[in-house]
Amino acid sequence: MKFRKEYDSIGNIKVPNDKYWGASTERSKKFFDIGEIYVQKILIKSIAIIKKAAAIVHRKDKQINTKIANAIIRASNEVISGKLQDNFPLKVWQTGSGTQTNMNVNEVISNRAIKYLGGKLGSKKPVHPNDHVNKSQSTNDVFPTAMHIAVALETNKKLLPSLNLLNKELKKKIKKFNKIIKVGRTHLQDATPLTLGQEFSGYQSQLQDCIDRIKIAIKEIYFLAQGGTAVGTGINSKKNFDKKICKEISKLTNINFKPSNNKFAALAAHDSLVNFSGTLNTTAVCLLKIANDIRFLGSGPRAGYGELTLPANEPGSSIMPGKINPTQSEAVTMVCVKVIGNHTGITIAGSQGQFELNVFKPLIAHNILQSIDLISDSSKNFAKYCIKGIKANKEKIKKDLDNSLMLVTALAPKIGYDKAAEIAKKALKNNTTLKDEIIKSGLMNETDYHKIVDPRKMTQPA
């Protein structure tokens, strides 16, 4: 491998000749070689969007030479498209402000722009990574802005469409299962009847509420820290730079971003991201309940609840022939546990804003973007490969319903709670039916029993 010499305020360092990064990135590779988790592509893309927007503003305001600005914009476009992805080798675990990642992007765009203009890589001429690419910016406002852009892009592009797809499939099941009456369960014990459609309506309503919460929380994410520079004062930027760059970022993303109301809070705290993560946490709780219910209702095929028949997507065992497992549900539940854990990390990290800067930014960015990614993919798969293909085992559902002792609840208004409880206990003890026991008791004849104990009527108020 051939190397070139690059330099920064620390001194000279060798950099691979086939890469566009510079001295800061090379030092970070050495001193922060921690784990195997790399900074996400969407975060790199979001930083490049900021660099492009800044160059556009500086070109319009004649703060940067037009040729240099155009070269920065061109290089930024390549980063945004993913063309230069192998030039971003840094791990998540770095300085808490994300300085190394910001400089990584600055250096790649600078060197790529230098190449366009016929300069020498690593010379910082005619395009300087700090003086030009990072002009009017600080990592302290770039990184939180990039976090917000990335979260907004991924939420609108992946998260909400995936959750809406799952919501749509649940709605279809409500309609399809609306006339199937089944045993309800509370405390894992038999309870009064409901329809399978009503049961699925509970799942769908939970999910709809989560979608609505996300839509409310994302509004806070549309406010950007950009323009606060080092500590929130906006030092080394011109007046109204924050408004101008937000306008350009909005054009590039088709999202209506605005300057944060208070830059000091935007740099020192990330409450809006903690809040947004809270909606992901709630969504994980919702999906965990739904996925668990479905895998339990599909348990069997002969020794479980067996009310649902789940799609057979793949063999379930390497040793037991013919076994099929609720794998989509299992994948979703694992994702949910991970998202809940991510939120705990974000909560603690969000509390670590000492004075003018929160220094847990890379962790917050990684966790929240991973949670969005995992919920998006798992929800889409769950909708397509599980919910869509679920069928009701009507024979098993009817058998359990006919054998349920909790149908006795309908008798309580007629014969009283105590006598109804006695009838249910006798039926359980004697392994008989409620009808047999109440007729034997003389409290009611068969005709009256069938008029009162109608499972369909029991699924709604009288």
Stockholm file with secondary structure:
# STOCKHOLM 1.0

chainA/1-462         MKFRKEYDSIGNIKVPNDKYWGASTERSKKFFDIGEIYVQKILIKSIAIIKKAAAIVHRKDKQINTKIANAIIRASNEVISGKLQDNFPLKVWQTGSGTQTNMNVNEVISNRAIKYLGGKLGSKKPVHPNDHVNKSQSTNDVFPTAMHIAVALETNKKLLPSLNLLNKELKKKIKKFNKIIKVGRTHLQDATPLTLGQEFSGYQSQLQDCIDRIKIAIKEIYFLAQGGTAVGTGINSKKNFDKKICKEISKLTNINFKPSNNKFAALAAHDSLVNFSGTLNTTAVCLLKIANDIRFLGSGPRAGYGELTLPANEPGSSIMPGKINPTQSEAVTMVCVKVIGNHTGITIAGSQGQFELNVFKPLIAHNILQSIDLISDSSKNFAKYCIKGIKANKEKIKKDLDNSLMLVTALAPKIGYDKAAEIAKKALKNNTTLKDEIIKSGLMNETDYHKIVDPRKMTQPA
#=GR chainA/1-462 SS CCEEEEECSSCEEEEETTCCCCHHHHHHHHHTCCSSCBCCHHHHHHHHHHHHHHHHHHHHTTSSCHHHHHHHHHHHHHHHHTTTGGGCCCBSCSCTTCHHHHHHHHHHHHHHHHHHTTCCTTSCCSCCIIIIITTTCCHHHHHHHHHHHHHHHHIIIIIHHHHHHHHHHHHHHHHHTTTCEEEEEETTEEEEEEEHHHHHHHHHHHHHHHHHHHHHHHHHHTEECTTCTTTSSCTTSCTTHHHHHHHHHHHHHTSCCEECSCHHHHHHCCHHHHHHHHHHHHHHHHHHHHHHHHHHHTCCSSSSCCCEECCCCSCCCSSSTTCCCCHHHHHHHHHHHHHHHHHHHHHHHHTCEETTEESCHHHHHHHHHHHHHHHHHHHHHHHHHTGGGCEECHHHHHHHHHTCGGGGGGGHHHHCHHHHHHHHHHHHHHTCCHHHHHHHHTSCCHHHHHHHCCTTGGGSCC
#=GC SS_cons         CCEEEEECSSCEEEEETTCCCCHHHHHHHHHTCCSSCBCCHHHHHHHHHHHHHHHHHHHHTTSSCHHHHHHHHHHHHHHHHTTTGGGCCCBSCSCTTCHHHHHHHHHHHHHHHHHHTTCCTTSCCSCCIIIIITTTCCHHHHHHHHHHHHHHHHIIIIIHHHHHHHHHHHHHHHHHTTTCEEEEEETTEEEEEEEHHHHHHHHHHHHHHHHHHHHHHHHHHTEECTTCTTTSSCTTSCTTHHHHHHHHHHHHHTSCCEECSCHHHHHHCCHHHHHHHHHHHHHHHHHHHHHHHHHHHTCCSSSSCCCEECCCCSCCCSSSTTCCCCHHHHHHHHHHHHHHHHHHHHHHHHTCEETTEESCHHHHHHHHHHHHHHHHHHHHHHHHHTGGGCEECHHHHHHHHHTCGGGGGGGHHHHCHHHHHHHHHHHHHHTCCHHHHHHHHTSCCHHHHHHHCCTTGGGSCC
//
